[in-house]
Amino acid sequence: MFFISVFLWAQDDIVFFNDSESFPELNGEEDLPPAETKFRFKNRMVEVSVANVSVDFSNNFIAATDILQNFFYMLGNIKDIQQDPSRIYKDPVVINVDDFFNGFTLNFRAAIKPLSLNFNWKDNWGLGLDIGHIDAWGNITIPKKVLTFKEATNEPFGMGAAVFADVGIPVFFHYNNFKIKIRTAAYVPLLYVKPSVTYTYKKNNQNPETGAEGSYLEVNYDMRIYSLVDMQQDIMQGVEAGNISGRNLGFDLGLNVEYPWNSWFDIGVDFINIPVVMARLNYYTQFKGSMTVDTSHLDLNGMANDEVSEQAYLFQYDEKTYGHNSGGQRVYRPFTTLLYANFRPLDSSLLSLIPSLGFSVNPLFPKPVGVEGGLSARLDLANLFITTLGINYNDRVWKNSIDFILNFRAFELDLGVSIQSSDFKKSWQGAGIGVNFGMKFGW
């Protein structure tokens, strides 16, 4: 009954369509009966998007299946464990510790978009305004070489994180057969830290004085957490003191170009966060130190007498310091480019297959350049109910996702969930989760 009332209420705004065979006047076949018409909701002319939120968290070590297996094991053996609590430590554990030593990654991503306004004129052109969008990234990466003491020289690892706020103006228009979307944005970095730990290990390091050989291990860290305001004082006091200047602002562009190859196939390219003007952060909190161990300087006789050369090991660190960089740390947002296609095997918008392939440049990871891509399948029922299934590798994480759109023209609800991990196998075992939610109103 609810759906019937919706259709009656929005009758004037339903689009009826069919292919060229449904219009005899186009083919000179005026005696043919018209084909069965189909309905489809129009896109909204005026739209307000509110409370659009997405959060992703994943790792490549412990998955939900590992925790559940241990839980059910303990549940099934609860009586035996009560009689002999030491069984918890004696019995084999499901979690495979070797997975950790293959390299550990932890990833976090969040996007909060409290308000967006959009105007669409008959799907020919449109513009909008995105207000107060917040994007946050974070990761901890420890490569296999570090965890297993493999030989390496200045192998980067550590933590990367950033928080950005932006205001954007998206527009779209058509030029010949091309559909072009452009989003200009002004952004301010609130927090920014790049991975800044290096690892060096040599197995056969020779002492130049004695000729003795040994292992050489060196770990250096010089981490600066850049911030918009001085972290020594209250954040709100820093904002009120006028510490934010025009030099803190950055500008970038988003560009999407799509071409309809034929009725079955569209091809497009997407550029996200093309840097135009770098933002800058002046305040920082610094942590600096190093650790060096060189066993070629160890003398067994000296060790027996509690005498160890100062060159055998060295640990030093500086106290946490606060500073101001007058030139400013240049900051840009992670850049991504993707080549994609929309393939409609039924020659209609009902079903689409969407493969994509590209790369990203993100300084928040120890190795900034990474591959992007995947495959999605979308089912579109009259622009009323749309669901998308995807297996994609984005932001260094495999994401197996399902998204739903419920569109009643005046109101739209967007929901999605994903299981994910930087390890493909772990991504199916629940080593991470992502959720997204959004609402749109308009007509």
C-alpha positions as CSV (number, residue, x, y, z in Angstrom):
1,M,0.0,0.0,0.0
2,F,2.9,2.3,0.8
3,F,4.5,1.9,-2.6
4,I,1.2,2.4,-4.4
5,S,0.7,5.7,-2.6
6,V,4.3,6.8,-3.5
7,F,3.7,6.1,-7.2
8,L,0.4,8.0,-7.2
9,W,1.9,11.0,-5.4
10,A,4.9,11.3,-7.7
11,Q,3.2,10.3,-10.9
12,D,4.1,13.6,-12.7
13,D,7.8,13.1,-11.9
14,I,8.2,9.6,-13.3
15,V,10.2,9.3,-16.5
16,F,8.8,6.8,-19.1
17,F,11.4,5.4,-21.5
18,N,12.1,2.7,-24.0
19,D,14.6,2.2,-26.8
20,S,14.3,3.4,-30.4
21,E,12.1,0.4,-31.3
22,S,9.4,1.8,-29.0
23,F,9.0,4.9,-31.2
24,P,7.9,3.8,-34.7
25,E,8.1,7.4,-36.0
26,L,11.9,7.2,-35.6
27,N,12.2,4.1,-37.7
28,G,9.4,4.7,-40.3
29,E,7.4,1.8,-38.8
30,E,4.2,3.7,-37.8
31,D,2.0,0.6,-38.0
32,L,3.9,-1.2,-35.2
33,P,2.2,-1.2,-31.7
34,P,4.1,0.8,-29.1
35,A,6.3,-1.3,-26.7
36,E,5.5,-1.6,-23.1
37,T,6.6,1.5,-21.2
38,K,8.7,1.4,-18.1
39,F,8.9,3.9,-15.3
40,R,11.9,5.6,-13.8
41,F,12.3,8.3,-11.2
42,K,13.9,11.5,-12.3
43,N,17.0,12.8,-10.5
44,R,16.3,15.6,-8.0
45,M,16.5,19.1,-9.3
46,V,17.2,20.5,-5.8
47,E,18.9,18.3,-3.2
48,V,20.2,18.7,0.3
49,S,22.5,16.0,1.6
50,V,22.9,15.7,5.4
51,A,24.7,13.5,8.0
52,N,26.7,11.6,5.4
53,V,29.2,9.6,7.4
54,S,31.6,6.7,6.6
55,V,34.1,5.0,8.9
56,D,36.6,2.2,8.0
57,F,38.9,0.3,10.3
58,S,41.0,-2.8,9.4
59,N,44.2,-4.7,10.2
60,N,45.9,-7.8,8.6
61,F,46.5,-9.9,11.8
62,I,43.4,-10.6,13.8
63,A,40.1,-11.3,12.2
64,A,36.6,-11.8,13.5
65,T,36.7,-15.5,12.6
66,D,39.8,-15.9,14.8
67,I,38.1,-14.4,17.8
68,L,34.9,-16.4,17.2
69,Q,36.7,-19.7,16.9
70,N,38.5,-19.1,20.2
71,F,35.3,-18.0,21.8
72,F,33.4,-21.1,20.7
73,Y,36.3,-23.3,21.7
74,M,36.3,-22.0,25.2
75,L,32.5,-22.2,25.3
76,G,32.6,-25.9,24.3
77,N,35.3,-26.7,26.8
78,I,34.1,-24.5,29.7
79,K,33.8,-27.4,32.2
80,D,37.3,-28.7,31.4
81,I,38.7,-25.2,31.7
82,Q,37.0,-24.6,35.0
83,Q,38.6,-27.8,36.4
84,D,42.0,-27.0,34.9
85,P,42.4,-23.3,34.0
86,S,45.9,-23.9,32.7
87,R,44.3,-25.5,29.6
88,I,43.8,-22.0,28.3
89,Y,47.6,-21.7,27.9
90,K,48.3,-25.4,27.0
91,D,45.8,-25.9,24.2
92,P,46.6,-24.6,20.7
93,V,45.4,-21.1,19.9
94,V,43.6,-20.5,16.7
95,I,45.3,-17.2,16.0
96,N,48.4,-17.7,13.8
97,V,51.2,-15.5,15.2
98,D,53.1,-16.0,12.0
99,D,50.6,-13.7,10.2
100,F,51.9,-10.9,12.4
101,F,55.5,-11.5,11.4
102,N,54.6,-11.3,7.7
103,G,54.2,-7.6,8.2
104,F,51.6,-5.7,10.2
105,T,49.3,-3.0,9.0
106,L,46.4,-1.1,10.7
107,N,44.3,1.3,8.7
108,F,41.7,3.9,9.6
109,R,39.6,6.2,7.4
110,A,36.7,8.4,8.3
111,A,34.7,11.0,6.3
112,I,32.1,13.3,7.8
113,K,30.0,15.4,5.4
114,P,27.4,17.3,7.4
115,L,25.9,19.4,4.6
116,S,25.9,19.5,0.8
117,L,23.6,21.5,-1.5
118,N,23.1,20.5,-5.2
119,F,21.2,21.9,-8.1
120,N,20.6,19.8,-11.3
121,W,19.0,21.3,-14.4
122,K,17.4,18.4,-16.3
123,D,20.7,16.4,-16.0
124,N,22.3,18.8,-18.5
125,W,24.3,20.8,-16.0
126,G,24.4,21.4,-12.3
127,L,26.4,22.9,-9.4
128,G,26.6,22.5,-5.6
129,L,28.2,23.5,-2.4
130,D,29.9,21.2,0.1
131,I,30.2,22.8,3.6
132,G,32.4,21.6,6.4
133,H,33.5,18.2,5.1
134,I,36.0,16.4,7.3
135,D,38.4,13.7,6.1
136,A,40.7,11.7,8.3
137,W,43.3,9.0,7.4
138,G,45.5,7.0,9.7
139,N,47.8,3.9,9.4
140,I,50.5,2.0,11.2
141,T,52.8,0.0,9.0
142,I,55.5,-2.4,10.1
143,P,57.0,-4.3,7.2
144,K,58.1,-7.9,7.3
145,K,61.8,-7.0,7.1
146,V,61.6,-5.2,10.4
147,L,59.6,-7.8,12.3
148,T,61.8,-10.7,11.1
149,F,65.2,-8.8,11.2
150,K,65.9,-9.1,7.5
151,E,68.8,-7.1,6.0
152,A,67.7,-3.7,4.8
153,T,69.0,-0.1,4.6
154,N,66.8,2.8,5.7
155,E,63.6,0.8,5.4
156,P,60.8,3.2,6.2
157,F,57.9,2.4,8.5
158,G,55.8,3.9,11.2
159,M,52.6,5.9,11.6
160,G,51.0,8.3,9.2
161,A,47.9,10.3,9.9
162,A,46.1,13.4,8.7
163,V,42.8,15.3,9.3
164,F,41.5,17.8,6.7
165,A,38.5,20.1,6.6
166,D,37.3,21.5,3.3
167,V,34.7,23.5,1.4
168,G,34.0,22.5,-2.1
169,I,32.0,23.6,-5.2
170,P,31.1,20.7,-7.5
171,V,29.8,21.4,-11.0
172,F,28.9,19.2,-14.0
173,F,28.1,19.9,-17.6
174,H,28.2,18.3,-21.1
175,Y,30.5,19.1,-23.9
176,N,29.6,17.3,-27.1
177,N,29.2,13.7,-25.9
178,F,31.4,14.1,-22.9
179,K,30.0,14.5,-19.4
180,I,32.4,16.5,-17.3
181,K,32.4,16.9,-13.5
182,I,34.8,19.4,-11.7
183,R,35.1,19.9,-7.9
184,T,37.1,22.9,-6.7
185,A,37.9,22.8,-3.0
186,A,39.7,24.9,-0.4
187,Y,41.0,22.7,2.4
188,V,42.8,23.2,5.8
189,P,44.9,20.5,7.3
190,L,44.2,20.2,11.0
191,L,46.8,17.5,11.8
192,Y,49.5,15.9,9.7
193,V,52.2,13.3,10.4
194,K,54.2,11.2,7.9
195,P,55.9,7.8,8.7
196,S,59.3,8.8,10.0
197,V,61.0,5.7,11.3
198,T,63.8,4.0,9.4
199,Y,65.3,0.5,10.0
200,T,68.8,-0.7,9.0
201,Y,70.2,-4.2,9.6
202,K,73.4,-5.8,8.3
203,K,74.4,-9.3,9.3
204,N,78.1,-9.3,8.4
205,N,79.2,-5.9,9.5
206,Q,83.0,-5.7,10.0
207,N,84.7,-3.8,12.8
208,P,87.3,-1.6,11.0
209,E,89.6,-1.7,14.1
210,T,89.7,-5.4,15.0
211,G,88.3,-7.0,11.8
212,A,85.7,-8.8,13.9
213,E,82.3,-9.4,12.3
214,G,78.9,-9.0,13.8
215,S,75.4,-7.8,13.2
216,Y,74.5,-4.1,13.0
217,L,71.0,-2.8,13.8
218,E,69.9,0.8,13.7
219,V,66.5,2.3,14.2
220,N,66.0,6.1,13.9
221,Y,62.9,8.1,14.4
222,D,62.3,11.8,13.9
223,M,58.6,12.3,14.0
224,R,57.0,15.7,13.7
225,I,53.3,16.0,14.4
226,Y,52.3,19.1,12.5
227,S,49.1,21.0,13.7
228,L,47.1,24.0,12.8
229,V,47.6,25.5,16.3
230,D,50.2,25.4,18.9
231,M,49.6,22.2,20.9
232,Q,51.2,23.7,24.0
233,Q,48.1,25.7,24.6
234,D,44.4,25.0,24.6
235,I,43.2,24.4,21.0
236,M,40.4,26.8,21.2
237,Q,42.8,29.5,22.6
238,G,45.0,28.9,19.6
239,V,42.1,29.4,17.2
240,E,41.0,32.5,19.0
241,A,44.5,33.9,19.0
242,G,44.3,34.1,15.2
243,N,47.0,31.5,14.5
244,I,45.1,30.5,11.3
245,S,46.2,32.4,8.2
246,G,45.7,32.3,4.5
247,R,48.9,30.4,4.1
248,N,47.3,27.4,5.9
249,L,44.8,27.1,3.1
250,G,45.3,24.7,0.2
251,F,43.4,24.3,-3.0
252,D,42.9,21.2,-5.2
253,L,40.7,20.0,-8.0
254,G,38.6,16.9,-8.7
255,L,38.0,16.0,-12.3
256,N,35.8,13.3,-13.9
257,V,35.4,12.9,-17.6
258,E,33.0,10.2,-19.0
259,Y,32.3,9.3,-22.6
260,P,29.3,7.1,-23.8
261,W,31.1,4.7,-26.2
262,N,27.7,3.1,-27.2
263,S,24.5,2.1,-25.6
264,W,26.3,-0.8,-23.8
265,F,29.5,0.8,-22.7
266,D,30.7,4.0,-21.1
267,I,34.4,4.8,-20.3
268,G,35.6,7.4,-17.8
269,V,38.6,8.7,-15.9
270,D,38.5,10.1,-12.4
271,F,41.2,12.4,-10.8
272,I,40.8,13.0,-7.1
273,N,42.6,15.9,-5.2
274,I,44.8,17.3,-8.0
275,P,47.0,19.7,-6.0
276,V,46.9,23.3,-7.1
277,V,48.1,25.2,-4.1
278,M,49.8,23.4,-1.2
279,A,48.5,24.1,2.3
280,R,51.0,24.7,5.1
281,L,51.2,23.9,8.8
282,N,53.6,25.8,11.0
283,Y,53.3,24.3,14.5
284,Y,54.7,21.0,15.4
285,T,55.4,18.6,18.2
286,Q,58.7,16.6,17.7
287,F,59.8,13.2,19.0
288,K,63.3,12.2,18.1
289,G,65.7,9.4,19.0
290,S,67.7,6.4,17.8
291,M,68.9,2.9,18.8
292,T,72.1,1.3,17.5
293,V,73.4,-2.2,18.3
294,D,76.7,-3.4,16.7
295,T,77.8,-6.8,17.9
296,S,81.2,-6.5,16.1
297,H,82.3,-4.3,19.0
298,L,81.4,-6.9,21.6
299,D,84.4,-8.5,23.3
300,L,83.7,-11.7,25.2
301,N,86.6,-11.1,27.7
302,G,85.4,-7.6,28.3
303,M,81.8,-8.7,28.8
304,A,83.0,-11.3,31.4
305,N,84.5,-8.3,33.4
306,D,81.3,-6.2,32.8
307,E,83.2,-4.1,30.3
308,V,81.2,-3.3,27.2
309,S,82.3,-0.9,24.5
310,E,80.2,2.2,24.1
311,Q,80.2,1.5,20.4
312,A,78.4,-1.8,20.9
313,Y,75.2,-0.2,21.6
314,L,73.8,3.3,21.8
315,F,70.3,4.5,22.9
316,Q,69.5,8.2,22.8
317,Y,66.3,10.2,22.6
318,D,65.4,13.9,22.9
319,E,62.7,15.3,25.1
320,K,59.4,16.1,23.4
321,T,59.8,19.6,21.9
322,Y,57.4,22.1,20.5
323,G,58.4,24.3,17.6
324,H,57.3,26.7,14.9
325,N,58.4,26.4,11.3
326,S,58.2,29.8,9.7
327,G,58.3,28.4,6.2
328,G,55.6,25.8,7.0
329,Q,55.3,22.1,6.2
330,R,53.8,21.8,2.8
331,V,50.7,19.5,2.9
332,Y,48.6,18.1,0.1
333,R,45.8,15.6,0.2
334,P,46.1,12.0,-1.1
335,F,45.8,12.0,-4.9
336,T,44.1,9.2,-6.8
337,T,43.5,8.6,-10.5
338,L,41.2,5.8,-11.8
339,L,40.2,4.6,-15.2
340,Y,36.9,2.9,-15.2
341,A,34.1,1.6,-17.4
342,N,30.3,1.1,-17.1
343,F,29.4,-2.0,-19.0
344,R,25.6,-2.8,-19.4
345,P,25.3,-6.4,-20.5
346,L,21.5,-6.1,-20.9
347,D,21.7,-2.9,-22.8
348,S,19.8,-1.1,-20.1
349,S,20.5,0.6,-16.8
350,L,19.2,-2.4,-14.9
351,L,22.6,-4.1,-14.5
352,S,26.0,-2.5,-14.8
353,L,29.5,-4.0,-14.3
354,I,32.1,-1.4,-13.3
355,P,35.8,-2.4,-13.5
356,S,38.4,0.2,-12.5
357,L,42.2,0.5,-12.4
358,G,44.5,3.3,-11.4
359,F,47.0,4.4,-8.8
360,S,47.3,6.7,-5.8
361,V,50.0,8.9,-4.3
362,N,49.6,9.1,-0.5
363,P,52.6,10.4,1.6
364,L,50.9,9.0,4.8
365,F,52.2,5.5,3.9
366,P,55.9,4.5,4.0
367,K,55.7,3.8,0.3
368,P,53.6,6.7,-1.1
369,V,52.6,5.2,-4.5
370,G,50.1,2.4,-4.6
371,V,47.7,0.6,-7.0
372,E,44.0,1.2,-7.0
373,G,41.2,-0.8,-8.7
374,G,38.6,-3.5,-8.6
375,L,35.2,-4.6,-9.9
376,S,31.7,-3.6,-8.8
377,A,28.2,-4.8,-10.0
378,R,25.2,-2.4,-9.7
379,L,21.5,-3.3,-9.9
380,D,19.3,-0.3,-10.6
381,L,15.6,-0.7,-10.3
382,A,14.0,2.4,-11.8
383,N,16.2,4.7,-9.7
384,L,14.1,3.6,-6.8
385,F,16.2,0.9,-5.4
386,I,19.9,0.6,-6.2
387,T,22.3,-1.9,-4.8
388,T,26.0,-2.3,-5.5
389,L,28.4,-5.2,-4.8
390,G,32.1,-4.5,-5.0
391,I,35.5,-6.1,-4.5
392,N,38.0,-3.2,-4.7
393,Y,41.4,-2.3,-3.6
394,N,41.4,1.3,-2.3
395,D,43.6,3.1,0.1
396,R,45.9,0.0,0.4
397,V,42.9,-2.1,1.6
398,W,40.8,-4.8,0.0
399,K,37.1,-3.8,0.5
400,N,34.3,-6.3,-0.1
401,S,31.2,-4.1,0.1
402,I,27.5,-3.9,-0.4
403,D,25.7,-0.6,-0.7
404,F,22.0,0.2,-0.8
405,I,20.1,3.3,-2.1
406,L,16.4,3.7,-1.3
407,N,15.2,6.6,-3.3
408,F,11.6,8.0,-3.0
409,R,12.4,11.2,-4.9
410,A,11.7,13.5,-1.9
411,F,13.8,11.4,0.4
412,E,16.8,9.1,-0.2
413,L,18.5,6.8,2.3
414,D,22.0,5.5,1.6
415,L,23.4,2.6,3.6
416,G,26.5,0.5,3.1
417,V,28.8,-2.0,4.9
418,S,32.1,-3.7,4.0
419,I,34.5,-6.2,5.4
420,Q,38.1,-5.3,4.7
421,S,41.8,-5.8,5.2
422,S,45.1,-5.1,3.5
423,D,45.4,-8.9,3.2
424,F,43.0,-10.3,0.6
425,K,42.3,-13.5,2.5
426,K,41.8,-11.7,5.8
427,S,39.4,-9.3,4.1
428,W,36.9,-12.2,3.8
429,Q,37.5,-13.2,7.4
430,G,36.4,-9.9,9.0
431,A,39.8,-8.3,9.9
432,G,38.1,-5.0,9.4
433,I,34.8,-3.3,8.9
434,G,33.4,-0.2,7.2
435,V,30.0,1.4,7.4
436,N,28.5,4.4,5.7
437,F,25.2,6.3,6.1
438,G,23.6,9.3,4.5
439,M,20.3,11.0,3.8
440,K,19.2,13.3,1.0
441,F,16.1,15.5,0.6
442,G,14.8,17.4,-2.3
443,W,12.7,17.3,-5.5
